[in-house]
Amino acid sequence: MGLAGEVDVAKRAGREAAIFCAYLLVAIAATWPLAARLDTAVSDLGDPLLNAWIIDWDCYALTHAPLHVFDAPIFYPSKYPLAYSENLIGIAVVVLPFHLAGLPPLAVYNVAMLLGIAISAYAGYLLARVVTGKTAASAIAGLLYGFVPYKLGHLAHVQIIWSATPALLLAALILYGRKPSKKYAALVAIAFAVGAIINIYLFLFGAVAMALTLVLIAIAETRDRRFWLTLMAALAIASLAVLPVLMPYAIVAREYDMRRGDGETLGASAMPADWLVASRNSAVYGNLLPDAWHHSERELFPGLLLIALTIAAFARKRAVAEVENEPQRYRFRWLDALIVLLVIATVIGLALHSSTIPMALLVIAIVARLPLREWMARSRFPIELWIAALWIVIGVIGSFGLHAFFHSILFHDVPGFRATRAPARWALIAYAGLAAASAVALARTRRRTLIMLALLAAVDVWPRIRWEQALSEPIPFDRWLAAAHAGPLIELPLRGDLEYRYMLGAASDDVMLFNGISGFEPPLHRRLRTEPLGDTTFDLLEKNGCRFVLIHIDSFSPLPGIAFDWIRRGLDEGRLVFVRRFDHEMNGDWLFALRRGPRTVPNEELQRLLDGKPTYNNATFGRIDRPRYNSTIIGPLDVSGWVLSPAGISKVDVLIDSGRVRIVASRAANAQISGMYPRYPKTTLPSFSAHIEHRPSGVPERTDVQVAIVDGAGRVTRMPDLLITWRE
């Protein structure tokens, strides 16, 4: 390559890097202050914590035992626990350097979020470039694809944020259709395979979209044997490559009967009206419709601009080609015979209540029998627009899930699809088609107009996000567990909202936990969770190799007596041995060893606990009385509660809207609290309160409140975040 060629390559590389960096900067601005709160900010305290743990485990496994990545240390002793949810291995590979640099799990997860938005937008840009060859127009199409409101409404699901694969698969198919070669066949195969390690939904949906796209190409154009053999060979190699990833899913589905029921999947199947409903996180469209219209999995509206540009792409006329009519008399005799056979098979299937597969084949055969090639050749649209239209139709109809025939057939009769809970996610296939079509309209637009459209695109997709602040600082038990590496262990109580916290606390420790939360649940965990604590619990834990039990007493509120009775029974029967207490919340966390032996006598602090008396905390703790979690505030906001610390309390701050507003709370004496907790004499003013007359400027209605306590030694302790809706 000559000097001119090297300069040209460097120029192109610089342009591509600049476009990606621009998307990353937009992602940072659109999600602010996420980038400033990498180790605490999450969209909620559920799935983001699960996905942060999965990515952390993937990073650990990739650097220690990559062949055992599916043997995750949760749901002990069940088989292949990572296969109960998305494996996120592909995402972990990208953020592995941040993990190795020592960033905590939540920070690594949030880096993945920001990179995922930018990478998806860049994938949309590449798709648009393939379709149009225009850089500026493609950059706008990428913005519309990467920041589509549906995706930013799924900030709890990093696998949806990482939705680059549909756009890349569509781009690769178009490239291979234009210029069949081994290189482009490999691109198709890679784009297809990568979905298996990023988003199983998109892997399955993309496989169907790819198959139907190839059917469309076969109908539209005559292709030689080499075209098909090269592509099939590449896809066969890709399928073999992803087999080790897919096999654990097949094994656990068979062993634990992990399948979705019709009722569960029907609830996440879209209705046509859902395509008019935007995510609540959309700054422009989020509040246009009543709350009753909003369903978290079914807010599919892609924005007006993406729809308008797609309509413009298909409205443009072009010269119609002259096509010679090919004699059809004998061409489709075999297809006619197949249609007759499929009609018979469908009728028989209807009688036997098993007609979905013959009916689907009948539909395909009838479509193939139509003179589509002639229609497409005479139409105003190039093949790329036909393919884009196909993806839009597939995505829209697929999103209807069990309300329509398409996903119903796949769900009931095609392996793998029975695990799909949310068919509405087919919308991601439609968005790729919309991005490709919108790029065609943008490519026809003058430069001055493009500048205006770029600004409109940013407004159209701009989000309004309420971040929640997780308590990411390890609690004393987590620090002990990391050092002692004790296990197998169970943390009690088993409750969905707490399991997320347990898993994140044990991240990077590789300690075997009976705990876990995921898309599916193995039978042992379900039984432990649903049955009350009793002798059966001791037997189940002992039989399955449990060595330690940690009990979070405050999490049993308002019925701590359940835990007290179980602990007494375990001590009296010699099945529990007290190990130690950890400072946490008001009443601490209590660790016991599980074994059979003589009866043990509680020490003084444990006896105080079992008698219902406060135990000593060598840490700051307290309670927020107002406001309540998820409450609606009309008018002034009052924040109040009490705090205690052995070192005394120096200051209490009220933090609003991810800490962007800080208000110093007033403090007062409280004889009742001081009398109940006499072992903290340095805290003379335990009560705190703050009265905020009006919602501060810039704080949205949907916001959050957190209390930060500074003790007498200058240490800061943050209390759990509270989400509120604050209306004037």
C-alpha positions in Angstrom: 0.0 0.0 0.0 1.4 3.4 -1.0 1.6 6.5 1.2 -1.6 7.9 -0.3 -3.4 4.7 0.6 -2.1 4.7 4.2 -3.2 8.3 4.6 -6.6 7.4 3.3 -6.9 4.5 5.7 -5.8 6.6 8.6 -8.3 9.3 7.6 -11.2 6.8 7.5 -10.1 5.3 10.8 -10.1 8.7 12.4 -13.5 9.5 11.0 -14.9 6.2 12.4 -13.3 6.9 15.8 -14.7 10.4 15.9 -18.3 9.2 15.1 -18.1 6.5 17.8 -16.7 9.0 20.3 -19.5 11.4 19.4 -22.1 8.7 20.2 -20.3 8.0 23.5 -20.4 11.7 24.5 -24.1 11.9 23.6 -24.7 8.7 25.7 -22.9 10.3 28.7 -24.9 13.6 28.3 -28.2 11.8 27.8 -27.7 9.6 30.9 -26.0 12.2 33.2 -25.2 11.9 36.0 -24.5 8.2 35.4 -20.9 8.8 34.4 -20.3 10.8 37.6 -22.0 8.0 39.7 -20.5 4.9 38.1 -20.3 3.0 41.4 -23.8 3.8 42.7 -26.3 4.8 40.0 -28.7 2.2 38.7 -32.1 2.5 37.0 -33.5 0.3 39.8 -32.3 -2.0 42.5 -33.4 -5.2 40.7 -32.1 -6.5 37.4 -29.2 -4.0 37.2 -27.7 -5.6 40.3 -28.2 -9.1 38.8 -26.6 -8.1 35.5 -23.7 -6.4 37.4 -23.1 -9.6 39.2 -23.3 -11.7 35.9 -20.7 -9.4 34.2 -18.5 -9.6 37.2 -18.7 -13.4 37.3 -18.0 -13.6 33.6 -14.9 -11.4 34.0 -13.7 -13.6 36.9 -14.4 -16.8 35.0 -12.8 -15.6 31.8 -9.5 -14.9 33.6 -9.6 -18.0 35.9 -11.6 -20.8 34.4 -13.1 -19.9 31.1 -14.3 -23.4 30.4 -16.4 -23.3 33.6 -18.1 -19.9 33.0 -21.6 -21.5 33.2 -20.7 -23.0 36.6 -21.6 -19.8 38.4 -21.4 -19.8 42.2 -25.2 -19.2 42.8 -28.2 -21.5 43.2 -25.8 -24.1 44.8 -25.7 -27.0 44.0 -27.8 -26.7 40.8 -26.3 -27.2 37.4 -25.1 -24.4 35.1 -26.7 -21.5 37.0 -25.5 -18.9 34.4 -27.8 -20.5 31.9 -30.9 -19.4 33.9 -30.6 -16.0 32.4 -28.6 -14.0 29.8 -25.0 -15.0 29.9 -23.6 -11.6 28.9 -20.2 -13.1 28.0 -19.7 -10.9 25.0 -20.3 -7.8 27.1 -17.9 -9.0 29.7 -15.2 -9.5 27.1 -15.4 -5.8 26.1 -15.4 -4.4 29.7 -12.8 -6.9 31.0 -10.0 -4.3 31.1 -12.1 -2.2 33.5 -12.6 -5.2 35.7 -8.9 -6.0 35.7 -8.2 -2.3 36.5 -10.0 -2.8 39.8 -13.3 -1.0 39.2 -16.1 -2.3 41.4 -18.8 -4.4 39.8 -21.4 -1.6 39.6 -18.9 0.7 38.0 -17.9 -1.9 35.4 -21.6 -2.5 34.7 -22.3 1.2 34.2 -19.3 1.5 31.8 -20.9 -1.4 29.9 -24.2 0.6 29.8 -22.5 3.7 28.3 -20.4 1.6 25.9 -23.5 -0.4 24.9 -25.5 2.7 23.9 -22.6 4.0 21.9 -21.8 0.7 20.2 -25.5 0.1 19.3 -25.7 3.6 17.8 -22.5 3.0 15.9 -23.9 -0.3 14.6 -27.0 1.6 13.3 -24.6 4.0 11.6 -22.7 1.1 9.9 -26.0 -0.3 8.7 -27.0 3.0 7.3 -23.6 3.4 5.6 -24.0 0.0 4.0 -27.4 1.0 2.7 -26.6 4.5 1.5 -22.9 5.2 1.6 -23.5 8.6 3.1 -21.7 9.5 6.3 -23.8 12.4 7.6 -27.1 10.8 6.9 -25.9 7.5 8.4 -24.8 9.3 11.6 -28.3 10.5 12.1 -29.8 7.1 11.4 -27.4 5.6 14.0 -28.5 8.1 16.6 -32.1 7.2 16.0 -31.3 3.5 16.3 -29.0 3.5 19.2 -31.1 5.9 21.4 -34.6 4.7 20.4 -36.9 5.4 23.4 -37.7 1.7 23.9 -34.0 0.9 24.6 -33.5 3.7 27.1 -36.7 2.5 28.7 -34.9 -0.8 29.4 -31.9 0.6 31.3 -32.4 -2.3 33.7 -31.5 -4.7 30.9 -28.0 -4.2 29.6 -28.5 -6.9 27.0 -31.2 -4.8 25.4 -29.0 -1.7 25.5 -26.4 -3.8 23.7 -28.6 -4.2 20.6 -25.9 -3.9 17.9 -26.3 -7.4 16.6 -29.6 -6.9 14.6 -28.2 -3.9 12.8 -24.9 -5.6 12.1 -26.6 -8.8 10.9 -28.8 -6.9 8.6 -25.8 -4.9 7.2 -23.9 -8.1 6.7 -26.8 -9.8 4.8 -27.1 -6.8 2.5 -23.3 -6.8 1.8 -23.3 -10.5 1.1 -26.3 -10.1 -1.2 -24.5 -7.4 -3.2 -21.2 -9.1 -3.4 -21.1 -12.8 -2.4 -17.7 -13.6 -1.0 -16.2 -15.6 1.9 -15.4 -12.3 3.7 -19.0 -11.1 3.7 -20.3 -14.6 4.5 -18.0 -14.6 7.5 -19.4 -11.2 8.6 -22.9 -12.7 8.4 -21.9 -15.7 10.5 -20.1 -13.6 13.1 -23.0 -11.2 13.5 -25.3 -14.2 13.9 -23.1 -16.0 16.4 -22.2 -13.0 18.6 -25.9 -12.7 19.6 -25.5 -16.0 21.6 -23.0 -14.3 24.0 -24.8 -11.0 24.3 -28.6 -11.4 24.0 -30.2 -14.9 23.5 -33.5 -13.2 22.5 -31.8 -11.4 19.6 -29.9 -14.5 18.7 -33.2 -16.4 18.3 -35.1 -13.5 16.7 -32.1 -12.7 14.4 -31.9 -16.3 13.2 -35.5 -16.1 12.1 -35.1 -12.7 10.5 -32.0 -13.9 8.7 -33.8 -17.0 7.4 -36.7 -15.0 6.1 -34.4 -12.5 4.5 -32.6 -15.3 2.6 -36.0 -16.5 1.4 -36.8 -13.0 0.2 -33.4 -12.9 -1.7 -34.1 -16.3 -3.2 -37.5 -15.1 -4.4 -36.2 -11.8 -5.7 -33.0 -12.8 -7.5 -31.5 -15.9 -9.1 -28.5 -17.0 -7.2 -26.0 -19.7 -8.1 -25.1 -22.7 -6.0 -21.9 -21.1 -4.8 -23.9 -18.2 -3.2 -25.8 -20.6 -1.0 -23.0 -23.1 -0.2 -20.6 -20.4 0.9 -23.1 -18.8 3.2 -24.4 -22.1 4.6 -20.8 -23.2 5.3 -20.1 -20.0 7.2 -23.3 -20.4 9.2 -22.6 -24.0 10.0 -19.2 -23.1 11.4 -20.8 -20.3 13.4 -23.4 -22.7 14.8 -20.7 -25.1 15.9 -18.8 -22.2 17.5 -21.8 -21.2 19.6 -22.8 -24.8 20.5 -20.9 -24.7 23.8 -22.8 -21.6 24.8 -26.2 -23.0 23.8 -25.8 -26.5 25.2 -26.1 -25.4 28.9 -29.4 -23.7 28.1 -30.7 -26.9 26.5 -29.4 -29.1 29.4 -31.0 -27.0 32.2 -34.2 -26.6 30.2 -34.6 -30.3 30.1 -33.4 -31.1 33.6 -35.4 -28.4 35.4 -38.2 -28.0 32.9 -37.3 -24.3 32.4 -40.0 -23.2 30.0 -42.3 -20.1 30.0 -46.0 -20.7 30.4 -48.5 -19.2 27.9 -49.9 -16.8 30.6 -46.5 -15.4 31.5 -45.6 -14.8 27.8 -49.0 -13.4 26.9 -48.5 -10.6 29.5 -45.4 -9.4 27.6 -46.9 -9.8 24.2 -47.6 -6.4 22.6 -50.9 -5.1 21.3 -51.1 -2.8 18.3 -51.8 0.2 20.6 -48.4 -0.4 22.3 -46.6 0.8 19.2 -48.1 4.3 20.1 -46.8 4.2 23.7 -43.3 5.6 24.3 -41.2 4.7 27.3 -41.7 6.8 30.4 -38.1 7.7 30.1 -38.7 9.6 26.9 -38.5 13.4 27.6 -40.7 14.2 24.6 -43.3 11.4 24.6 -43.1 9.8 28.0 -46.0 11.8 29.6 -48.3 12.1 26.6 -50.5 9.1 27.5 -52.1 8.1 30.8 -50.3 5.7 33.1 -52.8 2.9 32.3 -51.4 2.8 28.7 -47.8 2.1 29.9 -46.5 -1.5 30.3 -42.8 -1.8 31.0 -42.1 -4.4 28.3 -44.5 -3.0 25.8 -43.6 0.7 25.3 -42.6 0.3 21.7 -43.1 3.7 20.1 -39.8 4.5 18.2 -40.3 8.3 17.9 -42.0 10.4 15.2 -38.9 11.1 13.3 -37.9 7.5 12.7 -41.5 6.8 11.5 -41.6 9.9 9.3 -38.3 9.2 7.6 -39.3 5.6 6.9 -42.5 6.7 5.3 -40.5 9.2 3.2 -38.2 6.4 2.1 -41.0 4.4 0.8 -42.9 7.3 -0.7 -40.1 8.4 -3.1 -40.8 7.3 -6.7 -38.2 6.0 -9.1 -38.2 4.7 -12.6 -39.8 1.3 -13.0 -37.7 -1.3 -14.7 -39.0 -3.2 -17.7 -39.1 -6.9 -17.0 -39.6 -9.6 -19.4 -42.5 -11.9 -18.4 -41.1 -15.4 -17.8 -43.4 -18.2 -18.7 -44.9 -19.5 -15.5 -46.9 -22.5 -16.8 -44.5 -25.2 -15.6 -42.3 -23.4 -13.2 -44.3 -23.9 -10.1 -46.0 -27.2 -10.7 -44.1 -28.8 -7.8 -45.0 -25.8 -5.6 -48.7 -26.2 -6.5 -48.5 -29.9 -5.4 -46.8 -28.9 -2.2 -49.5 -26.3 -1.4 -52.2 -29.0 -1.9 -50.3 -31.3 0.5 -49.9 -28.6 3.1 -53.6 -27.7 2.9 -54.4 -31.3 3.7 -51.8 -31.4 6.5 -53.2 -28.2 8.0 -56.8 -29.5 8.0 -55.6 -32.7 9.7 -53.6 -30.7 12.1 -56.5 -28.6 13.0 -58.5 -31.7 13.9 -55.6 -32.9 16.0 -54.9 -29.5 17.6 -51.4 -29.5 16.0 -51.5 -27.4 12.9 -49.0 -24.7 13.5 -46.0 -26.1 11.5 -48.0 -27.1 8.4 -49.8 -23.8 8.5 -46.6 -21.9 8.7 -45.2 -23.9 5.8 -48.4 -23.3 3.8 -48.1 -19.6 4.3 -44.5 -19.6 3.1 -45.4 -21.8 0.1 -48.3 -19.5 -0.9 -46.0 -16.4 -0.7 -43.4 -18.2 -2.8 -46.0 -19.1 -5.3 -46.9 -15.4 -5.8 -45.1 -13.6 -8.7 -43.0 -11.7 -6.1 -39.9 -11.5 -8.3 -41.8 -9.7 -11.0 -43.5 -7.4 -8.5 -40.1 -6.5 -6.9 -38.4 -6.0 -10.2 -41.1 -3.6 -11.4 -41.4 -1.8 -8.0 -40.0 1.5 -7.1 -37.8 0.1 -4.3 -34.3 -1.4 -4.4 -33.8 -4.8 -2.7 -32.4 -3.1 0.4 -35.7 -1.4 1.0 -37.6 -4.6 0.5 -35.3 -6.3 3.1 -35.8 -3.3 5.5 -39.6 -3.6 5.0 -39.4 -7.3 5.8 -37.5 -6.7 9.0 -40.1 -4.0 10.0 -42.9 -6.4 9.4 -41.2 -9.3 11.2 -40.4 -7.1 14.2 -43.9 -5.6 14.4 -45.8 -8.9 14.0 -43.3 -10.8 16.2 -43.8 -8.2 19.0 -47.5 -9.2 19.2 -46.3 -12.5 20.6 -49.0 -14.9 21.5 -51.6 -12.5 20.2 -50.5 -13.4 16.6 -49.6 -16.5 14.7 -46.0 -15.7 14.0 -44.4 -15.9 17.5 -47.1 -18.4 18.6 -45.7 -20.9 16.1 -42.1 -20.3 17.2 -43.0 -20.4 20.9 -44.9 -23.7 20.7 -43.0 -25.6 18.1 -39.4 -24.3 17.7 -36.7 -25.3 20.3 -35.4 -22.4 22.3 -38.4 -20.1 21.8 -40.2 -21.6 24.8 -37.8 -19.7 27.0 -38.8 -16.3 25.6 -40.8 -14.4 28.2 -41.1 -11.0 26.4 -42.0 -11.3 22.7 -42.4 -7.5 22.6 -38.6 -7.5 22.2 -39.1 -8.5 18.6 -39.4 -4.7 18.2 -35.6 -4.5 18.2 -35.7 -6.3 14.8 -38.2 -3.7 13.5 -35.9 -0.9 14.7 -33.1 -2.2 12.6 -35.4 -2.2 9.6 -36.6 1.3 10.4 -33.0 2.6 10.7 -32.1 1.2 7.3 -35.2 2.7 5.7 -34.7 6.1 7.4 -31.2 6.2 6.1 -32.5 6.0 2.6 -34.7 9.1 3.2 -31.8 10.9 5.0 -29.4 10.2 2.1 -31.8 12.1 -0.3 -31.8 15.2 2.0 -29.7 18.3 1.4 -26.9 19.1 3.9 -28.6 22.1 5.4 -31.7 20.1 6.1 -29.6 17.3 7.6 -28.3 19.7 10.3 -31.8 20.5 11.3 -32.8 16.8 11.2 -29.8 16.0 13.4 -31.0 18.4 16.1 -34.6 17.0 15.7 -33.2 13.5 16.1 -31.5 14.4 19.4 -34.7 16.0 20.7 -36.8 13.1 19.5 -34.8 10.4 21.4 -33.6 12.4 24.4 -34.4 10.6 27.7 -35.4 11.8 31.1 -34.1 9.2 33.6 -34.6 8.8 37.3 -31.5 7.1 38.7 -31.5 5.2 42.0 -28.5 5.2 44.2 -27.3 1.7 45.3 -25.4 1.2 48.5 -22.3 -0.2 46.8 -20.0 -0.1 49.8 -19.4 -3.7 51.0 -21.1 -4.4 54.3 -18.9 -5.9 57.1 -20.1 -9.5 56.2 -19.2 -9.1 52.6 -15.6 -8.0 53.6 -15.4 -11.0 55.9 -16.6 -13.4 53.2 -14.1 -12.1 50.7 -11.3 -12.8 53.2 -12.6 -16.1 54.7 -14.0 -17.5 51.5 -16.5 -19.6 53.6 -19.1 -21.6 51.8 -21.4 -23.1 50.7 -23.5 -20.5 52.4 -27.1 -19.3 52.5 -28.3 -15.8 53.4 -31.7 -15.5 54.9 -34.4 -14.4 54.3 -34.9 -15.6 50.8 -36.7 -12.7 49.2 -36.6 -11.4 45.7 -35.5 -7.9 46.4 -32.9 -9.0 48.8 -31.4 -11.7 46.6 -30.1 -9.0 44.2 -28.2 -7.4 47.1 -26.8 -10.7 48.3 -25.4 -11.6 44.9 -23.8 -8.2 44.4 -22.3 -8.3 47.8 -20.6 -11.6 47.0 -19.3 -10.5 43.6 -15.7 -11.4 42.8 -15.6 -13.8 45.7 -16.3 -17.1 43.9 -18.1 -18.3 47.1 -20.8 -20.9 46.6 -24.2 -19.5 47.5 -27.5 -21.2 47.8 -28.9 -17.8 47.0 -29.6 -16.4 43.5 -32.1 -14.7 41.4 -32.5 -15.0 37.6 -34.9 -15.5 34.8 -35.6 -19.1 36.0 -35.3 -20.7 39.4 -34.2 -24.3 40.2 -36.4 -26.6 42.3 -34.3 -26.5 45.5 -34.2 -22.8 45.6 -37.9 -22.5 45.0 -38.6 -24.9 47.8 -36.4 -23.1 50.3 -38.0 -19.8 49.3 -41.6 -20.8 49.5 -41.6 -23.1 52.6 -41.4 -21.4 56.0 -38.3 -21.9 58.1 -38.5 -25.2 60.0 -36.9 -28.6 60.4 -37.3 -29.3 56.7 -35.1 -26.3 56.0 -32.3 -27.7 58.2 -32.6 -31.1 56.4 -32.6 -29.6 52.9 -29.6 -27.4 53.6 -27.6 -30.2 55.3 -28.4 -32.7 52.6 -27.2 -30.3 49.9 -23.9 -29.4 51.6 -24.6 -26.0 53.2 -22.0 -25.1 55.9 -23.0 -21.6 57.0 -26.2 -19.6 57.4 -26.2 -15.8 57.6 -29.4 -14.2 59.0 -30.2 -10.5 58.2 -32.5 -9.9 61.2 -33.8 -6.5 60.0 -34.9 -8.0 56.7 -37.4 -10.2 58.6 -39.3 -7.1 59.7 -42.1 -6.8 60.6 -42.0 -10.5 61.7 -38.5 -11.1 63.2 -40.1 -13.7 65.5 -39.9 -16.2 62.6 -36.2 -15.9 62.5 -35.9 -15.9 66.3 -37.9 -19.2 66.6 -35.8 -20.9 63.9 -32.5 -19.8 65.6 -33.7 -21.1 69.0 -34.7 -24.4 67.5 -31.4 -24.8 65.7 -29.4 -24.0 68.9 -31.5 -26.2 71.1 -31.3 -29.2 68.7 -27.6 -28.7 68.1 -28.0 -27.9 64.4 -26.7 -24.3 64.5 -23.6 -23.0 66.1 -23.2 -19.2 66.6 -20.1 -17.9 64.8 -20.2 -14.1 65.0 -22.2 -10.9 64.6 -21.6 -8.3 61.9 -22.6 -4.6 62.3 -25.3 -3.8 59.7 -28.5 -1.8 59.9 -30.2 -1.7 63.3 -29.9 -5.3 64.6 -26.9 -6.6 62.7 -26.3 -9.8 60.7 -25.7 -13.1 62.5 -23.6 -15.9 61.1 -24.1 -19.5 62.2 -22.4 -22.8 61.2 -24.7 -25.6 60.2 -23.9 -28.9 61.7 -25.1 -31.6 64.1 -23.8 -31.6 67.7 -24.7 -30.9 71.3 -26.9 -27.9 72.3 -25.1 -24.6 72.4 -25.9 -21.7 74.7 -26.3 -18.2 73.2 -23.8 -15.6 74.2 -25.0 -12.3 75.8 -25.5 -10.3 72.6 -27.3 -13.2 70.9 -29.5 -13.7 73.9 -30.4 -10.0 73.9 -31.4 -10.4 70.2 -33.5 -13.4 70.9 -35.2 -11.6 73.8 -36.1 -8.7 71.4 -33.6 -6.2 72.9 -31.3 -3.9 70.9 -27.8 -5.2 70.4 -24.7 -3.0 70.1 -23.7 -1.6 66.7 -20.2 -0.3 66.3 -21.4 1.6 63.2 -23.8 4.4 62.2 -27.4 3.3 61.7 -30.9 4.7 61.7 -34.2 5.0 60.0 -36.0 7.4 57.6 -39.7 7.9 58.7 -40.7 10.2 55.9 -41.1 10.0 52.9 -42.0 6.5 52.2 -40.5 4.6 49.2 -42.4 5.3 45.9 -44.7 7.8 47.6 -46.3 10.8 45.8 -45.6 14.2 47.4 -47.9 17.1 46.7 -46.6 20.5 47.9 -43.7 20.7 50.4 -41.4 17.7 51.0 -40.7 16.7 54.5 -37.7 14.4 55.2 -37.4 13.1 58.8 -36.0 10.2 60.8 -33.3 9.3 63.4 -29.7 8.2 63.4 -27.2 6.9 65.9 -23.5 6.3 66.0 -20.9 5.4 68.7 -18.8 8.3 67.5 -21.7 10.7 67.6 -23.3 12.6 64.7 -21.7 15.6 63.1 -24.1 16.4 60.3 -27.1 14.9 58.3 -27.6 15.9 54.7 -30.6 15.3 52.5 -29.7 14.5 48.9 -32.2 15.0 46.1 -32.1 13.9 42.4 -29.0 11.7 42.5 -27.3 14.0 44.9 -27.5 17.1 42.6 -29.3 19.0 45.4 -27.9 18.9 49.0 -29.8 20.3 52.0 -28.5 20.2 55.6 -31.1 18.7 57.9 -31.8 20.2 61.3 -31.3 18.0 64.4 -33.1 17.6 67.7 -33.1 15.5 70.9 -35.4 12.4 71.0 -35.9 10.9 74.5 -37.7 7.9 73.2 -34.8 6.9 70.8 -32.1 7.7 73.4 -34.0 5.6 76.0 -34.3 2.7 73.6 -30.7 2.8 72.6 -28.7 4.0 75.7 -25.4 2.6 74.5 -24.7 5.6 72.2 -24.2 8.5 74.6 -22.2 10.6 72.1 -25.3 10.9 69.9 -27.2 13.6 71.8 -29.4 14.8 68.9 -30.6 11.6 67.1 -33.6 13.1 65.3 -33.2 14.9 62.0 -35.7 16.7 59.7 -35.7 18.9 56.6 -38.7 20.9 55.2 -38.4 21.8 51.5 -41.2 24.2 50.5 -40.8 23.9 46.8 -39.2 21.4 44.4 -35.8 22.9 43.5 -35.3 24.2 40.0 -34.1 21.4 37.6 -35.4 18.6 39.8 -38.0 16.5 37.8 -41.3 15.2 39.2 -39.9 11.6 39.3 -36.8 11.9 41.5 -35.1 10.3 44.5 -34.2 11.2 48.1 -31.2 9.9 50.1 -29.9 10.7 53.5 -26.1 11.0 54.1 -24.9 10.9 57.7 -21.5 12.3 58.8 -20.5 10.8 62.1 -18.2 12.4 64.8 -15.1 10.9 63.1 -16.0 12.3 59.7 -17.1 9.0 58.2 -20.0 9.2 55.8 -22.8 6.6 55.8 -25.6 6.7 53.2 -29.0 5.3 53.9 -31.0 3.4 51.3 -32.4 5.6 48.4 -36.1 6.4 48.2 -37.9 7.0 44.9 -40.6 9.6 45.0 -42.9 11.5 42.7 -42.9 15.2 43.7 -45.7 17.3 42.3 -46.1 21.0 43.1 
